[in-house]
Amino acid sequence: MKNIPTAPLSPSIAHRYLQHSPLAPLYDKVMEGKRLSFADGLTLWESDDLNGIGALANIVRETKNGNNTYYVRNQHINYTNVCNKGCKFCSFYAQKDGPAPYTMTMDDVRTKLERTRHIPVTEIHMVAGIHPKLPYSYYLELLDTVKTTRPEAHIKSFTMVELLQIQKLAKKPMTEVLLELKAHGLSSLPGGGAEILTDRVHDAIFERKETAAEWLETAKTAHRVGLHTNATMLYGHIETLEERVIHMMKLREAQDETGGFLTFIPLAFSSKGTKLSHLPPTTGVLDLKAVAIGRLMLDNFPHIKAFWMMITPPVAQAAQWYGADDIDGTIVEYVITHEISDENTSQNLTQQQLVQMIVEAGRDPVERDPLYNVIERDDSRRLLDAPAHRPALPLPMAV
């Protein structure tokens, strides 16, 4: 269990504290609406002032999204764990002394979706390994199966790495492939596979995967055909502080160009069962810094997500005061994270549990769809109308 770091500065003293702290030059930039530079990003990563960084990120967060914390009712389908990339940071893919290989049939997918028919699901989220032998038709059938089984759900599927594999199979331009996938029900894309967008890290731990330039160009192509995407950053392995900033700046530049990214999602590296198992887990402090610095550097991203399954629910709650305005969702059976984390990790939360988490953190729960349209439901209203303890967060800190 990760310890929850010291509570952030209260809004009543945050501005005064920041004006007289070593972060004052960055505070001035943020208040003047100026963009933070590479040097500023490095200053943030090198700083030990977690509360100051959090307070600064919270100013931006509340300017963009007020007191709202968004969540979604989603179901995950990881349709195969067969993968030819062999990334050193991954324990999900089938390998000797690891998970047994599987590939879901359309009947398997249909059964999994029917099993949750009684649950209101807004998003079907599908990602998987890069299976070298699946035909192009498999991916079209996969979308068709989901669309016919849960026609009301938004399909968010395929990382940029998966798309590049699908394009190879289709032997068509990426734009044409994306339009065809859209015609079969694809509505948006997740942001996985970015890892760290530098050649050094790529060559060291995921050399068989596409390059940073290819990942970014695929995302921008998706944006140009009207598909929104997210973007991730895998941190806590071999990357340097400078490389974290480079990663964020590359995402920011791409967003300047297309405006198609919705959410930045920092992903905490878990070394269990990987070829990097000698590395320690991330700490709550690092998790909160990743969220907060992401909020400060990615000024053109509408949302920052604290993925509760990766960083634990308590840290995700605290992150709502360190720049995050999204906590993800109910997540019915997310195999990838479950394979690489503690075997006792919960794979889902109920809507009531999510709402209670958000309320306990002192934020206002807002159910959304994958495009951040607000969803009004009777059961959501009942949960919000129910009496709940709302602690006085954030707690003030002596300065």
C-alpha positions as CSV (number, residue, x, y, z in Angstrom):
1,M,0.0,0.0,0.0
2,K,1.3,3.4,-0.9
3,N,1.4,6.0,1.8
4,I,-0.6,9.2,1.1
5,P,1.8,12.2,1.1
6,T,1.2,15.3,3.2
7,A,-2.0,17.1,2.3
8,P,-1.7,20.0,-0.2
9,L,-1.8,23.6,0.8
10,S,-5.2,25.1,1.3
11,P,-6.4,27.6,-1.4
12,S,-6.4,30.4,1.2
13,I,-2.7,30.3,1.6
14,A,-1.5,28.7,-1.6
15,H,-1.0,32.0,-3.5
16,R,0.8,33.6,-0.6
17,Y,3.1,30.6,-0.1
18,L,3.9,30.3,-3.8
19,Q,4.7,34.0,-4.1
20,H,7.5,33.6,-1.5
21,S,8.8,30.2,-2.5
22,P,11.5,29.0,-4.9
23,L,8.7,28.3,-7.3
24,A,7.7,32.0,-7.4
25,P,9.0,32.5,-11.0
26,L,6.8,29.6,-12.2
27,Y,3.9,30.9,-10.2
28,D,4.2,34.3,-11.9
29,K,4.2,32.6,-15.3
30,V,1.1,30.5,-14.5
31,M,-0.8,33.5,-13.2
32,E,0.1,35.5,-16.3
33,G,-1.0,32.7,-18.6
34,K,2.5,32.1,-19.9
35,R,3.8,28.7,-21.1
36,L,6.3,26.8,-19.0
37,S,9.6,26.0,-20.7
38,F,11.8,22.9,-20.7
39,A,13.9,24.5,-17.9
40,D,10.8,25.2,-15.9
41,G,9.7,21.5,-16.3
42,L,13.1,20.4,-15.1
43,T,12.9,22.7,-12.1
44,L,9.6,21.1,-11.1
45,W,11.0,17.6,-11.3
46,E,14.1,18.5,-9.4
47,S,12.1,20.4,-6.7
48,D,11.3,18.7,-3.4
49,D,8.4,21.1,-2.7
50,L,5.6,18.6,-3.4
51,N,3.0,20.8,-1.7
52,G,4.1,23.9,-3.7
53,I,4.0,22.0,-7.0
54,G,0.6,20.6,-6.1
55,A,-0.8,24.0,-5.1
56,L,0.4,25.4,-8.4
57,A,-1.1,22.6,-10.4
58,N,-4.4,22.9,-8.4
59,I,-4.7,26.5,-9.5
60,V,-4.6,25.4,-13.2
61,R,-6.9,22.5,-12.5
62,E,-9.5,24.6,-10.9
63,T,-9.3,27.3,-13.6
64,K,-9.9,24.6,-16.2
65,N,-12.3,22.3,-14.5
66,G,-13.5,23.9,-11.3
67,N,-14.3,21.4,-8.5
68,N,-15.4,18.7,-10.9
69,T,-13.9,15.2,-10.8
70,Y,-15.0,13.1,-13.8
71,Y,-15.5,9.4,-13.9
72,V,-16.9,7.0,-16.5
73,R,-18.7,3.6,-16.3
74,N,-16.5,1.5,-18.5
75,Q,-15.7,-2.1,-19.3
76,H,-12.2,-3.3,-20.5
77,I,-11.6,-6.0,-23.0
78,N,-8.0,-7.2,-23.6
79,Y,-8.7,-9.4,-26.6
80,T,-5.3,-11.1,-26.8
81,N,-2.0,-11.3,-24.8
82,V,0.0,-12.7,-27.7
83,C,2.5,-10.0,-28.6
84,N,5.7,-9.9,-30.7
85,K,7.2,-6.7,-29.2
86,G,8.9,-8.2,-26.1
87,C,9.0,-4.9,-24.1
88,K,11.1,-5.2,-21.0
89,F,8.6,-3.3,-18.9
90,C,5.7,-5.6,-19.6
91,S,4.5,-8.8,-18.0
92,F,1.1,-9.0,-19.7
93,Y,2.2,-10.7,-22.9
94,A,2.3,-14.5,-23.1
95,Q,5.8,-15.9,-22.4
96,K,7.6,-18.8,-20.8
97,D,7.0,-18.9,-17.1
98,G,4.4,-16.1,-17.6
99,P,0.8,-15.8,-18.6
100,A,-0.6,-18.5,-20.9
101,P,-1.4,-17.2,-24.4
102,Y,-5.0,-16.5,-25.3
103,T,-6.9,-14.8,-28.1
104,M,-10.6,-14.1,-27.7
105,T,-13.1,-15.3,-30.3
106,M,-16.1,-13.2,-31.2
107,D,-18.2,-15.5,-29.1
108,D,-15.8,-14.9,-26.2
109,V,-16.2,-11.1,-26.6
110,R,-20.0,-11.4,-26.9
111,T,-20.2,-13.5,-23.8
112,K,-18.0,-11.1,-21.8
113,L,-20.3,-8.2,-22.9
114,E,-23.5,-10.1,-22.2
115,R,-22.2,-10.9,-18.7
116,T,-22.3,-7.2,-17.8
117,R,-25.6,-6.4,-19.6
118,H,-27.2,-5.5,-16.3
119,I,-24.6,-2.8,-15.7
120,P,-24.9,0.6,-17.4
121,V,-21.7,0.8,-19.4
122,T,-20.9,4.0,-21.4
123,E,-17.4,3.0,-22.7
124,I,-16.0,-0.3,-24.0
125,H,-12.2,0.1,-23.8
126,M,-10.2,-2.4,-25.9
127,V,-6.4,-2.8,-26.0
128,A,-4.2,-5.8,-26.4
129,G,-0.9,-7.3,-27.5
130,I,0.4,-7.1,-31.0
131,H,-0.6,-10.5,-32.4
132,P,1.4,-11.2,-35.6
133,K,-1.1,-13.7,-37.0
134,L,-4.5,-12.0,-36.6
135,P,-5.9,-10.9,-40.0
136,Y,-7.2,-7.4,-40.6
137,S,-10.8,-8.8,-40.7
138,Y,-10.4,-9.8,-37.0
139,Y,-10.3,-6.1,-36.0
140,L,-13.3,-5.2,-38.1
141,E,-15.3,-8.1,-36.7
142,L,-14.2,-7.2,-33.2
143,L,-15.7,-3.7,-33.6
144,D,-18.8,-5.1,-35.2
145,T,-19.3,-7.6,-32.4
146,V,-19.1,-4.9,-29.7
147,K,-21.4,-2.5,-31.6
148,T,-24.1,-5.1,-32.1
149,T,-23.9,-6.5,-28.6
150,R,-23.7,-3.1,-26.8
151,P,-24.9,-0.6,-29.4
152,E,-25.4,2.2,-26.8
153,A,-21.7,2.1,-25.8
154,H,-18.9,4.2,-27.1
155,I,-16.0,2.1,-28.4
156,K,-12.5,3.4,-27.4
157,S,-10.0,1.0,-28.8
158,F,-6.5,0.4,-30.2
159,T,-3.3,2.1,-29.1
160,M,-1.2,3.8,-31.8
161,V,1.0,0.7,-31.8
162,E,-2.0,-1.5,-32.4
163,L,-3.1,0.8,-35.2
164,L,0.3,0.6,-36.9
165,Q,0.0,-3.2,-36.9
166,I,-3.6,-3.0,-38.2
167,Q,-2.4,-0.7,-41.0
168,K,0.3,-3.2,-42.0
169,L,-2.3,-6.0,-42.2
170,A,-4.7,-3.8,-44.2
171,K,-1.9,-2.6,-46.6
172,K,-3.7,0.8,-46.9
173,P,-2.8,4.4,-45.9
174,M,-3.4,5.1,-42.2
175,T,-6.1,7.6,-43.0
176,E,-8.1,5.0,-45.0
177,V,-7.7,2.4,-42.2
178,L,-8.9,4.8,-39.6
179,L,-12.0,5.8,-41.6
180,E,-12.8,2.2,-42.1
181,L,-12.5,1.4,-38.4
182,K,-14.7,4.4,-37.7
183,A,-17.3,3.0,-40.1
184,H,-17.3,-0.2,-38.0
185,G,-17.9,1.6,-34.7
186,L,-14.6,3.0,-33.5
187,S,-15.3,6.3,-31.7
188,S,-12.0,7.3,-30.0
189,L,-8.6,6.0,-29.1
190,P,-6.8,5.3,-25.8
191,G,-3.3,6.8,-25.3
192,G,-1.2,3.7,-24.5
193,G,2.0,2.7,-26.0
194,A,3.7,6.2,-25.8
195,E,5.8,5.0,-22.8
196,I,8.7,7.6,-23.0
197,L,9.0,9.4,-26.3
198,T,12.8,9.4,-26.6
199,D,15.0,7.2,-28.8
200,R,17.3,6.2,-25.8
201,V,14.5,4.7,-23.8
202,H,12.9,3.2,-26.9
203,D,16.1,1.4,-27.8
204,A,16.8,0.3,-24.3
205,I,13.5,-1.3,-23.2
206,F,11.0,-1.5,-26.1
207,E,13.1,-1.5,-29.3
208,R,10.7,-3.6,-31.3
209,K,7.9,-1.1,-30.8
210,E,7.4,1.8,-33.1
211,T,9.4,5.0,-32.6
212,A,8.3,8.2,-30.8
213,A,7.9,9.9,-34.2
214,E,5.6,7.1,-35.5
215,W,3.5,7.1,-32.3
216,L,3.0,10.9,-32.5
217,E,2.2,10.9,-36.3
218,T,-0.3,8.1,-35.8
219,A,-2.1,10.1,-33.1
220,K,-2.1,13.2,-35.2
221,T,-3.5,11.3,-38.1
222,A,-6.3,10.0,-35.9
223,H,-7.1,13.6,-34.8
224,R,-7.2,14.7,-38.4
225,V,-10.0,12.2,-39.2
226,G,-12.0,13.3,-36.2
227,L,-10.9,10.7,-33.6
228,H,-10.0,12.1,-30.2
229,T,-7.2,10.3,-28.3
230,N,-5.6,10.3,-24.9
231,A,-1.9,10.3,-24.3
232,T,0.1,8.4,-21.6
233,M,3.5,8.5,-20.0
234,L,5.1,5.5,-18.3
235,Y,7.3,6.7,-15.5
236,G,9.4,5.2,-12.8
237,H,11.7,2.9,-14.7
238,I,15.0,4.0,-16.5
239,E,13.9,7.4,-17.8
240,T,15.7,10.6,-16.7
241,L,14.0,13.7,-15.4
242,E,15.0,15.4,-18.7
243,E,13.3,12.7,-20.7
244,R,10.0,13.1,-18.7
245,V,10.1,16.8,-19.7
246,I,10.9,16.0,-23.3
247,H,8.0,13.5,-23.4
248,M,5.6,16.2,-22.2
249,M,6.9,18.8,-24.6
250,K,6.5,16.5,-27.6
251,L,2.9,15.9,-26.6
252,R,2.3,19.6,-26.1
253,E,3.7,20.4,-29.5
254,A,1.5,17.7,-31.1
255,Q,-1.5,19.1,-29.3
256,D,-0.7,22.6,-30.6
257,E,-0.9,21.2,-34.1
258,T,-4.1,19.1,-33.9
259,G,-5.9,19.8,-30.6
260,G,-7.1,16.2,-30.6
261,F,-5.8,15.0,-27.2
262,L,-8.4,14.9,-24.5
263,T,-6.6,13.6,-21.5
264,F,-3.0,13.0,-20.2
265,I,-2.6,9.9,-18.2
266,P,0.6,9.3,-16.2
267,L,1.1,5.5,-15.7
268,A,3.2,4.3,-12.8
269,F,5.6,1.5,-13.8
270,S,5.2,-1.8,-11.9
271,S,8.2,-4.0,-12.2
272,K,6.7,-7.3,-10.9
273,G,7.1,-10.1,-13.4
274,T,9.0,-7.9,-15.9
275,K,12.6,-7.9,-17.2
276,L,13.1,-4.8,-15.0
277,S,12.0,-6.6,-11.8
278,H,15.0,-5.2,-9.9
279,L,13.5,-1.7,-10.0
280,P,11.5,-0.4,-7.0
281,P,7.9,0.6,-7.2
282,T,6.9,4.2,-7.6
283,T,6.1,6.2,-4.5
284,G,3.1,8.3,-3.7
285,V,5.2,11.4,-4.0
286,L,6.4,10.5,-7.5
287,D,2.8,9.6,-8.5
288,L,1.5,13.0,-7.4
289,K,4.4,14.8,-9.0
290,A,3.7,13.1,-12.3
291,V,0.1,14.3,-12.2
292,A,0.9,17.8,-11.1
293,I,3.8,18.4,-13.5
294,G,1.7,17.0,-16.3
295,R,-1.0,19.5,-15.5
296,L,1.4,22.4,-15.4
297,M,3.4,21.5,-18.6
298,L,0.4,20.3,-20.7
299,D,-1.4,23.6,-20.6
300,N,-3.3,22.7,-23.8
301,F,-4.7,19.4,-22.6
302,P,-8.2,19.7,-21.2
303,H,-7.9,16.9,-18.6
304,I,-5.4,15.1,-16.5
305,K,-6.3,11.6,-15.2
306,A,-5.2,9.9,-12.0
307,F,-5.7,6.2,-12.9
308,W,-6.8,4.7,-9.6
309,M,-5.9,1.2,-10.6
310,M,-2.3,2.1,-11.3
311,I,-1.6,4.4,-8.3
312,T,-4.2,3.0,-5.8
313,P,-7.5,4.7,-4.9
314,P,-6.0,6.7,-1.9
315,V,-3.3,8.3,-4.0
316,A,-5.8,8.9,-6.8
317,Q,-8.0,10.7,-4.3
318,A,-5.1,13.0,-3.2
319,A,-4.2,13.6,-6.9
320,Q,-7.5,15.5,-7.3
321,W,-5.8,18.3,-5.4
322,Y,-2.5,17.9,-7.4
323,G,-3.8,18.7,-10.9
324,A,-6.0,15.7,-11.7
325,D,-9.7,16.2,-12.6
326,D,-10.4,12.6,-13.6
327,I,-10.2,9.3,-11.7
328,D,-11.1,7.0,-14.6
329,G,-14.0,4.6,-14.0
330,T,-15.6,1.4,-12.9
331,I,-13.2,-0.7,-15.0
332,V,-14.7,-4.2,-15.3
333,E,-11.8,-6.6,-15.5
334,Y,-8.6,-4.8,-16.7
335,V,-6.3,-7.7,-17.3
336,I,-3.1,-5.8,-18.2
337,T,-2.8,-3.9,-14.9
338,H,-3.9,-6.9,-12.9
339,E,-1.2,-9.1,-14.4
340,I,1.6,-6.6,-13.6
341,S,0.4,-5.5,-10.1
342,D,-0.3,-7.1,-6.8
343,E,-2.4,-10.2,-7.3
344,N,-4.9,-8.9,-4.8
345,T,-5.5,-5.7,-6.8
346,S,-9.2,-5.0,-7.3
347,Q,-10.3,-5.0,-10.9
348,N,-13.3,-2.9,-10.5
349,L,-15.1,-0.3,-8.4
350,T,-18.9,0.2,-8.3
351,Q,-20.3,3.6,-9.2
352,Q,-21.2,4.1,-5.6
353,Q,-17.6,3.4,-4.5
354,L,-16.2,5.8,-7.2
355,V,-18.6,8.6,-6.2
356,Q,-17.8,8.1,-2.5
357,M,-14.1,8.3,-3.3
358,I,-14.6,11.6,-5.1
359,V,-16.8,13.0,-2.4
360,E,-14.4,12.0,0.4
361,A,-11.7,13.8,-1.5
362,G,-13.8,17.0,-1.4
363,R,-14.6,17.1,-5.1
364,D,-17.9,17.1,-7.1
365,P,-18.4,13.8,-8.9
366,V,-19.5,14.2,-12.5
367,E,-20.3,11.1,-14.7
368,R,-19.0,11.6,-18.2
369,D,-18.8,9.8,-21.5
370,P,-15.4,9.2,-23.2
371,L,-15.6,12.6,-24.9
372,Y,-16.4,14.4,-21.5
373,N,-20.0,15.0,-22.3
374,V,-21.8,15.0,-18.9
375,I,-24.2,12.1,-18.4
376,E,-27.4,12.6,-16.3
377,R,-28.9,9.5,-14.9
378,D,-31.4,8.9,-12.1
379,D,-29.1,6.6,-10.2
380,S,-26.3,9.1,-10.4
381,R,-28.6,11.8,-9.0
382,R,-29.6,9.6,-6.2
383,L,-26.0,8.9,-5.2
384,L,-25.3,12.6,-5.3
385,D,-28.4,13.5,-3.2
386,A,-27.5,11.0,-0.5
387,P,-25.9,12.4,2.6
388,A,-22.2,12.0,2.6
389,H,-19.3,13.2,4.8
390,R,-17.3,15.8,3.0
391,P,-14.0,16.5,4.8
392,A,-12.4,19.9,4.7
393,L,-9.7,19.2,2.0
394,P,-7.1,20.3,1.3
395,L,-5.7,20.6,4.8
396,P,-3.6,23.7,5.5
397,M,0.1,23.3,6.0
398,A,2.2,25.5,8.3
399,V,4.4,27.9,6.4
